[in-house]
Amino acid sequence: MYVKTNDKSIPYKVIAAVCLIIAAGLLLLPAWIRNDRDFELTMLDIGQGDCFLIRADGHSILIDGGGQPADATEMAENVVLPYMRTLGIDELDIVFNTHPDNDHIGGLFAVIDEMPTKELCVYSGYADSEKQQKLLRLAEERAVSVSSAAAGQVFALSDDFTVTVLSPQAGEHYTEDSYNEGSLVLHIKYRELDVLLTGDLNGAEMMTATDGLDCADIDVLQMPHHGSSNNYNAEWYDNFAPQAVLVSVGRDNKYGHPGSDVIDYWQDRGIRIYRTDQDGACRIIYNDDTLSIHTVL
């Protein structure tokens, strides 16, 4: 489908992308007048995939950059990079890739290629992942420092802003069939705010990853694996009492994400679920010990 503009045919998907960028920019206008002491987390609407941008104390980090499995790089070019530029971000402190599935790693090629980045952080136990090796080679070409993260590692960006890796354990190895189990699980803490991002974590690893974590302190919880019913675990959910649950998921996706049982669980508890397929991009602001959440749609 094409839309006529000044007698030149423009692909509809390009116009849709531009509209999305403009909407995101309007959503973020208040950010331009705040100081650097605020904490902002944006769950970007990039289709079926994960992409989280966090800014605090003058630092910026990106967790994943996937998108629709067939066009993850296009989503990064049309949404992720313009979004960051709208915010005035000209350098990323750290880019985390939770695991090398395309809907998490795909868009990071464009990010590393085009956005100056100090550090790329990955788990090194995906020996057979050609995509991860390709990303590491690109990082080397762009003079991006590469670090291997595992449970227990803490990234201290400021006195108030830390990222702690909860899983996987160092020395574990994962094949293509088990990448999800090896997802980086990240506990982001800013002052009294606690956020848990879980990638595609599933199975017994859900319990293992949060063993020792005071789950009741988590204010914002990302549902693992886009809220898949295969990950439904009421016993694990019961440990949490978040103010918000995040689900990064594509509209009308073929996987049935998020599962109705997952959604019903949180609705029954009266906890608000924010979904990119229904709410668009979701921006979480923590300022003066107050949490506020804004959505594009």
Secondary structure, 3 states (H helix, E strand, C coil): CEEEECCEEEEHHHHHHHHHHHHHHHHHHHHHHCCCCCEEEEECCCCCCCCEEEEECCEEEEECCCCCCCCHHHHHHHHHHHHHHHCCCCCEEEEECCCCCHHHHCCHHHHHHHCCEEEEEECCCCCCCHHHHHHHHHHHHCCCEEEECCCCCEEECCCCEEEEEEECCCCCCCCHHHCHHHCCEEEEEECCEEEEECCCCCCCHHHHHCCCCCHHHCCEEECHHHHCHHHCCHHHHCCCCCCEEEECCCCCCCCCCCCHHHHHHHHHCCCEEEEHHHHCCEEEEEECCEEEEEECC
